[in-house]
Amino acid sequence: MSATETHDPNRRDFLYIATGAAAAVGAAAVAWPFIDQMRPDASTLAQASIEVDVSSLTPGASLVVKWRGKPVFIRNRTPEEIESAKAVSLDQLKDPLARNANLGSDAPANDIDRSAGKDKENWLVMIGVCTHLGCIPLGQQGDFGGWFCPCHGSHYDTAGRIRKGPAPQNMAVPAFQFTSDTVVKIG
């Protein structure tokens, strides 16, 4: 074919395009059952959110519930624990971010951004998994009176912020809200 000749679409080009389109539709039809089976089943979707009655938690008491297969720590902190957490300067923290799903990803790790907010500052709700290797920390222990992971020595303060040890991040705060004065909805 020379530079002056033009290419005329013909029957062969149409057959190539039609065959390619049919193959793409066929591949999608074969792949769809495999893709569709990866969606979560109804029992998993039912765990998407839970409601927890916290009326029995007096100041200083904690509760551990299971949500999406993970432990969630709910703590009604004492005024002393709140003051201890507020006294910590952000430059003393290993992880300066709140890691709170209810706030922006750049929210600072101050006490109010780690708690349930100004009206319910005494309430702390967080996923109870050490951010080092996924162990379950022990409550009201360690050098800072919060949580301690004995597996590798990570110490968290009374706001769930990493203060000492190999854990790189603060314990995560899941999306939650109080639906009444005594019921918290997680998820």
Summary of the structure (lengths in Angstrom):
residues: 187
radius of gyration: 26.3
end to end distance: 65.5
largest distance: 89.1
contacts: 530
relative contact order: 0.16
helix: 25%
strand: 26%
